[in-house]
């Protein structure tokens, strides 16, 4: 069984994987399983009021879990896959715990072949939160991962710069990361 198959088997059993992205190592769980999502909160010591983002492999999967506006589609076309998390209105398919009660969900399409292969093979979104204790620095090496997990998937050198988090509805950058200047310019054009 190869690494992708092992990761999918663990995700199907509500297990936790640590996987590489283009930014930091992510803590992945089945984003459609409330039980698995609770395990992510517990592993990170994250308050339930703080939302957890999800990762998808393409725009079709994104459409299945979030409402897309024309502005969101333009942003996706321009910046994803990439180090950008878009805050969009969540569809009822997702457990409400992921949104922290906001009804909104952060969504990424990572620019990492391993992450995309896992999500594609799993055929469902996975959590896309950094594999760290809540509010600590995102890990870029195995040694920096301090959360429990069932499988660690090695990646290439990671940037260590978190994704830029964009609230398209309010046209705000909530966290500056890679590409934030280009995203600020984009937001000015849709204002």
Backbone bond lengths (Angstrom), bond angles and torsions (degrees), N, CA, C in turn:
res aa  C-N    CA-C-N  psi(-1)  N-CA   C-N-CA  omega(-1)  CA-C   N-CA-C  phi
1 X - - - 1.468 - - 1.529 108.33 -
2 X 1.330 116.40 126.65 1.463 118.28 -179.64 1.530 110.69 -81.71
3 X 1.320 116.29 174.96 1.465 122.37 -174.75 1.519 112.09 -60.66
4 X 1.320 117.48 -41.77 1.479 120.36 -179.27 1.520 109.78 -63.50
5 X 1.328 117.42 -44.54 1.469 121.05 178.37 1.524 111.34 -62.67
6 X 1.315 117.07 -40.92 1.477 120.53 177.81 1.520 110.80 -63.01
7 X 1.340 116.20 -42.59 1.466 120.19 179.08 1.522 110.68 -61.55
8 X 1.315 117.01 -44.67 1.467 121.34 -179.74 1.533 110.41 -63.44
9 X 1.323 117.29 -42.50 1.470 120.62 178.65 1.524 110.79 -60.17
10 X 1.313 117.10 -40.96 1.469 120.96 179.23 1.527 110.52 -67.97
11 X 1.312 117.08 -44.18 1.471 120.30 178.31 1.528 110.95 -60.14
12 X 1.333 116.94 -38.48 1.472 120.15 -179.49 1.526 112.49 -67.86
13 X 1.332 117.18 -19.92 1.473 122.12 177.84 1.528 111.38 -99.60
14 X 1.333 116.89 19.11 1.467 122.97 -178.22 1.523 112.87 62.24
15 X 1.333 116.32 28.89 1.458 120.98 177.26 1.518 111.35 -86.31
16 X 1.333 114.90 176.78 1.463 122.34 -177.98 1.521 110.26 -116.00
17 X 1.329 115.57 134.60 1.461 120.76 175.31 1.524 108.61 -120.25
18 X 1.320 115.73 152.40 1.461 121.29 170.07 1.521 105.51 -109.89
19 X 1.325 116.39 123.82 1.459 120.81 -173.53 1.533 110.30 -132.41
20 X 1.333 116.41 153.01 1.464 119.38 -179.36 1.527 111.93 -81.70
21 X 1.316 114.75 147.84 1.458 121.95 168.87 1.523 105.94 -127.71
22 X 1.306 117.90 -173.40 1.455 119.57 176.81 1.529 111.70 -79.53
23 X 1.336 117.25 -6.02 1.467 121.02 -177.20 1.528 111.15 -110.06
24 X 1.329 116.89 -71.82 1.469 122.95 179.71 1.526 108.20 -138.64
25 X 1.341 116.54 175.55 1.466 119.42 173.70 1.522 109.10 -73.00
26 X 1.339 115.31 135.15 1.452 121.65 179.50 1.517 111.31 -102.53
27 X 1.328 115.47 154.69 1.460 122.03 174.85 1.520 106.70 -102.81
28 X 1.327 115.06 111.48 1.454 120.31 -173.65 1.511 113.53 -105.03
29 X 1.322 114.56 137.95 1.464 123.18 173.86 1.524 106.51 -147.57
30 X 1.304 116.37 163.97 1.463 121.96 177.30 1.529 108.42 -62.70
31 X 1.326 117.05 110.65 1.457 121.48 -176.96 1.527 112.92 -70.84
32 X 1.331 117.80 -11.28 1.465 120.79 178.78 1.530 112.08 -95.98
33 X 1.335 116.50 -3.15 1.465 121.45 179.81 1.524 109.89 -105.73
34 X 1.320 115.88 113.44 1.462 119.73 179.22 1.528 111.07 -58.73
35 X 1.326 117.09 -38.64 1.467 121.21 179.35 1.532 110.43 -61.30
36 X 1.328 117.18 -45.98 1.464 120.91 -179.99 1.525 110.90 -64.85
37 X 1.325 117.15 -39.61 1.467 120.81 179.67 1.527 110.33 -64.63
38 X 1.331 117.70 -40.72 1.470 120.70 175.73 1.529 110.79 -58.58
39 X 1.322 116.43 -38.21 1.468 119.91 178.77 1.524 111.24 -62.58
40 X 1.325 116.80 -35.99 1.470 120.63 177.29 1.529 109.80 -65.22
41 X 1.325 117.11 -47.36 1.465 120.42 178.02 1.530 110.41 -57.06
42 X 1.314 115.40 -44.90 1.465 120.49 -178.62 1.533 111.18 -64.44
43 X 1.326 117.24 -44.85 1.461 121.45 -178.32 1.525 111.50 -61.86
44 X 1.326 117.04 -35.14 1.461 121.97 -176.57 1.529 113.36 -91.75
45 X 1.340 117.11 -5.68 1.467 120.85 -171.72 1.528 109.71 54.71
46 X 1.307 115.20 42.40 1.467 121.59 -175.63 1.521 109.49 -95.38
47 X 1.339 118.71 131.91 1.460 120.45 176.28 1.531 110.46 -61.84
48 X 1.325 116.58 141.09 1.463 121.12 -178.59 1.521 112.54 -64.04
49 X 1.319 117.47 -17.21 1.463 120.68 179.34 1.525 112.28 -78.58
50 X 1.344 118.15 -10.73 1.461 121.44 179.68 1.525 109.37 -95.91
51 X 1.323 117.65 119.32 1.468 120.47 -178.91 1.533 112.75 -61.31
52 X 1.317 115.30 158.59 1.464 122.55 174.08 1.523 107.50 -121.97
53 X 1.316 115.92 130.84 1.461 121.38 179.34 1.523 110.96 -75.81
54 X 1.324 114.34 164.76 1.459 120.51 176.61 1.529 109.45 -126.85
55 X 1.324 114.96 157.66 1.458 121.84 177.16 1.520 108.64 -115.47
56 X 1.333 114.67 138.61 1.456 122.23 176.54 1.524 107.54 -125.45
57 X 1.332 116.52 167.25 1.468 119.17 -177.10 1.519 113.26 -99.89
58 X 1.335 117.51 -14.99 1.464 119.15 -179.10 1.527 110.44 -163.13
59 X 1.307 115.64 174.84 1.467 120.50 -176.43 1.530 112.00 -68.00
60 X 1.333 118.29 -29.37 1.465 119.88 177.99 1.524 110.99 -64.46
61 X 1.331 116.70 -43.80 1.460 120.28 177.86 1.533 109.54 -65.98
62 X 1.321 116.83 -38.46 1.459 121.24 178.14 1.524 110.00 -60.78
63 X 1.328 116.50 -45.23 1.472 121.31 179.68 1.528 112.29 -60.12
64 X 1.324 116.82 -30.73 1.466 119.94 -177.34 1.530 112.40 -71.76
65 X 1.342 117.86 -18.64 1.465 119.74 -175.75 1.527 114.39 -119.30
66 X 1.344 117.36 -8.85 1.464 119.99 -177.61 1.523 110.86 -143.04
67 X 1.319 115.06 156.21 1.457 122.31 177.54 1.527 108.18 -85.54
68 X 1.322 116.34 126.39 1.462 120.81 -179.14 1.525 110.77 -104.79
69 X 1.310 114.32 126.99 1.465 121.27 173.41 1.535 107.24 -95.76
70 X 1.324 117.88 166.75 1.467 119.15 175.19 1.538 112.41 -58.13
71 X 1.347 117.34 -36.55 1.456 120.79 177.76 1.529 110.98 -64.59
72 X 1.329 116.17 -40.89 1.466 120.31 178.68 1.525 110.10 -64.06
73 X 1.313 117.02 -42.92 1.467 119.76 179.30 1.523 111.23 -62.40
74 X 1.333 116.93 -39.91 1.464 120.35 178.16 1.530 110.75 -65.25
75 X 1.312 117.02 -40.25 1.466 121.79 179.22 1.530 110.54 -66.46
76 X 1.314 117.11 -42.71 1.465 121.83 178.54 1.523 110.32 -61.91
77 X 1.322 115.55 -45.77 1.465 119.92 -179.28 1.530 111.31 -60.20
78 X 1.318 115.64 -35.95 1.468 119.86 -176.11 1.521 113.94 -84.11
79 X 1.360 118.76 -36.73 1.462 120.81 -168.63 1.532 116.34 -116.77
80 X 1.322 117.78 -11.73 1.466 118.87 -177.22 1.522 110.97 -116.49
81 X 1.325 118.17 144.59 1.459 127.41 -2.22 1.531 111.15 -63.63
82 X 1.331 114.34 147.89 1.449 120.28 179.17 1.508 111.90 166.47
83 X 1.323 116.72 -179.30 1.463 121.99 -174.24 1.525 113.15 -81.48
84 X 1.325 115.73 55.40 1.460 122.54 -176.93 1.528 108.68 -132.63
85 X 1.327 115.85 135.01 1.462 122.19 173.79 1.517 107.51 -114.05
86 X 1.323 116.03 120.42 1.467 121.09 179.38 1.523 109.91 -97.56
87 X 1.316 116.67 132.53 1.462 121.63 175.59 1.527 107.10 -92.58
88 X 1.331 115.25 117.77 1.470 121.80 -176.45 1.524 109.62 -131.65
89 X 1.328 116.38 163.72 1.466 121.17 176.22 1.525 108.48 -69.70
90 X 1.335 115.52 124.24 1.465 121.51 -178.21 1.525 110.81 -77.14
91 X 1.328 115.69 145.36 1.462 121.29 171.95 1.531 108.34 -89.34
92 X 1.309 116.25 162.09 1.467 121.63 -173.97 1.526 113.67 -68.11
93 X 1.309 118.15 -11.14 1.460 122.10 177.29 1.530 111.34 -60.60
94 X 1.335 116.78 -31.85 1.466 121.36 -177.65 1.522 111.25 -83.24
95 X 1.337 117.58 141.91 1.466 119.37 173.19 1.531 109.76 -59.46
96 X 1.319 116.93 135.36 1.471 120.59 -176.28 1.526 112.31 -63.33
97 X 1.324 117.64 -23.14 1.457 120.90 179.10 1.532 111.95 -57.87
98 X 1.328 117.33 -32.34 1.468 120.69 -179.10 1.518 112.26 -61.03
99 X 1.328 117.35 -32.25 1.460 120.90 -175.95 1.523 112.65 -88.52
100 X 1.323 117.38 -2.08 1.462 119.48 -178.35 1.522 111.92 60.05
101 X 1.330 116.39 27.72 1.455 121.03 178.54 1.519 114.54 83.30
102 X 1.323 118.32 5.75 1.465 121.38 -176.85 1.525 113.63 -89.35
103 X 1.323 116.81 -20.45 1.463 120.53 -174.49 1.519 112.82 78.45
104 X 1.328 116.28 3.17 1.465 122.16 179.61 1.530 108.10 -113.92
105 X 1.333 116.15 153.94 1.464 120.20 -179.21 1.530 109.77 -136.84
106 X 1.323 115.15 139.06 1.459 120.92 173.39 1.519 108.34 -86.03
107 X 1.328 116.23 131.77 1.467 120.07 -176.98 1.518 109.99 -130.96
108 X 1.338 114.75 135.98 1.455 122.27 176.97 1.520 110.28 -123.24
109 X 1.314 115.57 150.48 1.465 122.30 162.81 1.527 103.31 -119.66
110 X 1.337 117.36 97.92 1.467 118.81 -174.48 1.524 112.44 -66.87
111 X 1.326 114.71 146.03 1.470 120.67 176.58 1.526 107.93 -93.41
112 X 1.327 115.17 61.61 1.458 121.67 -179.67 1.526 107.03 -142.29
113 X 1.326 116.34 122.94 1.465 120.49 -175.84 1.520 113.26 -61.45
114 X 1.335 117.45 -36.58 1.468 120.40 -179.81 1.523 109.90 -66.82
115 X 1.324 116.75 -49.35 1.466 120.45 179.97 1.525 110.78 -58.36
116 X 1.326 116.32 -46.20 1.468 119.84 -179.45 1.524 111.66 -63.85
117 X 1.322 117.31 -38.73 1.475 120.90 179.37 1.529 110.77 -64.17
118 X 1.326 117.09 -39.93 1.469 120.70 178.80 1.524 109.86 -63.67
119 X 1.319 116.65 -49.44 1.467 120.86 -177.72 1.528 110.38 -63.52
120 X 1.324 116.61 -42.10 1.474 121.13 179.59 1.529 110.00 -62.31
121 X 1.340 117.13 -46.15 1.465 120.72 -178.80 1.532 111.18 -68.26
122 X 1.320 117.21 -35.59 1.470 121.79 178.47 1.531 110.14 -72.95
123 X 1.328 116.81 -27.83 1.458 124.17 177.72 1.530 112.58 62.64
124 X 1.327 115.34 36.05 1.466 121.45 177.68 1.523 107.71 -164.49
125 X 1.335 117.08 157.85 1.457 119.75 178.61 1.527 111.69 -67.90
126 X 1.328 115.47 151.89 1.466 121.54 174.35 1.524 108.34 -123.87
127 X 1.318 115.71 160.98 1.457 118.69 178.34 1.521 109.80 -65.15
128 X 1.324 115.36 148.03 1.466 121.55 -176.21 1.517 109.94 -130.81
129 X 1.311 115.42 53.82 1.453 121.39 176.81 1.521 107.49 -107.13
130 X 1.307 117.46 151.15 1.463 119.15 -178.60 1.523 110.61 -65.81
131 X 1.324 115.71 148.12 1.473 122.47 -176.28 1.526 109.72 -83.37
132 X 1.337 114.19 62.89 1.464 120.49 -178.62 1.518 109.97 -139.27
133 X 1.321 115.72 168.47 1.456 120.16 169.84 1.531 105.93 -69.02
134 X 1.318 117.10 141.20 1.462 121.85 -175.91 1.525 111.80 -49.12
135 X 1.320 115.51 132.38 1.468 125.23 178.40 1.524 115.09 73.60
136 X 1.336 118.21 5.02 1.459 120.20 173.15 1.530 109.07 -92.84
137 X 1.312 116.02 167.97 1.467 122.72 -179.63 1.533 110.17 -61.50
138 X 1.323 116.09 138.77 1.463 121.52 177.71 1.525 110.62 -67.55
139 X 1.317 118.32 136.98 1.463 121.59 -175.78 1.531 113.51 -78.11
140 X 1.330 115.42 140.08 1.463 120.38 175.08 1.527 111.63 -117.86
141 X 1.344 116.40 -1.45 1.466 121.44 174.45 1.524 108.31 -135.15
142 X 1.319 115.78 161.49 1.472 120.71 177.52 1.529 111.03 -58.98
143 X 1.333 115.73 -38.14 1.465 120.51 -177.90 1.529 112.82 -64.95
144 X 1.309 117.58 -24.20 1.466 121.14 -179.71 1.531 112.79 -85.28
145 X 1.315 118.19 -9.47 1.468 121.88 179.26 1.525 108.16 -77.36
146 X 1.332 116.26 117.85 1.462 120.91 -176.89 1.525 113.08 -119.40
147 X 1.306 116.99 20.68 1.461 121.35 177.32 1.522 108.88 -110.96
148 X 1.328 118.04 153.41 1.469 119.45 176.97 1.532 111.05 -70.31
149 X 1.327 115.79 147.96 1.458 120.83 179.07 1.526 108.61 -156.32
150 X 1.330 114.92 163.26 1.461 121.31 179.11 1.521 112.36 -98.67
151 X 1.332 117.28 -23.49 1.464 121.14 -179.89 1.517 109.05 -151.80
152 X 1.331 116.12 132.91 1.464 122.22 173.63 1.517 107.47 -107.19
153 X 1.328 116.99 129.49 1.459 121.97 179.16 1.522 107.92 -112.70
154 X 1.303 114.94 115.48 1.470 121.46 -176.65 1.528 110.14 -67.83
155 X 1.337 114.99 142.55 1.453 120.55 176.71 1.512 110.78 -127.49
156 X 1.300 115.66 177.79 1.458 120.81 175.27 1.526 108.81 -72.12
157 X 1.301 116.32 -170.10 1.463 120.96 177.37 1.533 108.13 -65.75
158 X 1.329 115.74 129.27 1.456 121.75 -178.86 1.523 109.22 -101.66
159 X 1.326 117.33 148.95 1.466 121.12 -173.87 1.525 113.36 -68.19
160 X 1.331 117.46 -32.81 1.456 120.89 -176.33 1.517 113.14 81.68
161 X 1.331 117.26 -7.00 1.466 121.56 177.71 1.522 107.20 -92.29
162 X 1.331 118.17 122.54 1.468 119.22 -177.69 1.521 112.17 -66.92
163 X 1.318 115.05 165.09 1.465 119.49 177.66 1.524 109.75 -67.73
164 X 1.316 114.81 153.46 1.458 120.52 172.38 1.522 107.11 -79.60
165 X 1.332 116.58 128.78 1.466 121.35 -179.71 1.525 108.26 -101.10
166 X 1.345 114.74 123.88 1.464 121.17 -173.69 1.525 110.27 -121.84
167 X 1.321 116.31 124.03 1.456 122.03 172.27 1.529 106.27 -96.10
168 X 1.332 116.17 100.76 1.465 119.99 -176.60 1.521 112.51 -70.05
169 X 1.321 116.81 -32.33 1.460 119.82 -178.72 1.532 110.86 -61.87
170 X 1.340 115.47 -43.37 1.475 120.18 179.84 1.531 112.19 -95.49
171 X 1.341 116.07 -2.45 1.469 122.65 -178.75 1.530 111.65 54.72
172 X 1.346 114.23 51.31 1.460 120.96 -178.42 1.523 110.92 -128.15
173 X 1.309 115.74 146.10 1.464 120.97 169.40 1.520 106.25 -94.70
174 X 1.330 116.08 116.98 1.461 121.36 -177.06 1.526 112.30 -88.09
175 X 1.337 116.52 -24.96 1.468 121.14 175.47 1.515 107.87 -147.47
176 X 1.312 115.17 128.27 1.468 119.97 178.18 1.518 110.06 -83.36
177 X 1.296 115.42 132.05 1.457 122.61 176.12 1.518 107.29 -147.35
178 X 1.312 115.42 -152.89 1.459 119.38 175.95 1.526 110.00 -57.45
179 X 1.293 115.90 145.45 1.471 124.74 174.97 1.527 114.90 69.92
180 X 1.330 119.21 7.32 1.465 117.90 -173.01 1.528 112.86 -62.84
181 X 1.339 118.25 -33.63 1.470 119.14 178.45 1.530 111.32 -65.24
182 X 1.341 116.47 -41.47 1.462 120.19 177.74 1.529 110.73 -65.92
183 X 1.319 116.00 -35.81 1.465 119.64 179.24 1.526 110.26 -70.36
184 X 1.332 117.84 -39.10 1.471 120.20 175.25 1.524 110.43 -57.92
185 X 1.333 116.45 -43.12 1.465 120.34 177.95 1.522 110.88 -62.93
186 X 1.336 116.61 -41.95 1.461 121.42 178.24 1.531 110.34 -61.26
187 X 1.335 117.28 -46.48 1.466 121.00 -179.71 1.521 111.54 -59.83
188 X 1.316 116.93 -35.44 1.468 120.65 178.52 1.520 111.46 -65.62
189 X 1.328 117.21 -29.75 1.463 119.89 -179.05 1.524 113.14 -79.35
190 X 1.346 116.75 -21.11 1.470 118.48 -179.90 1.514 111.87 -99.68
191 X 1.340 117.50 -5.14 1.471 122.58 -178.77 1.480 111.49 -65.63
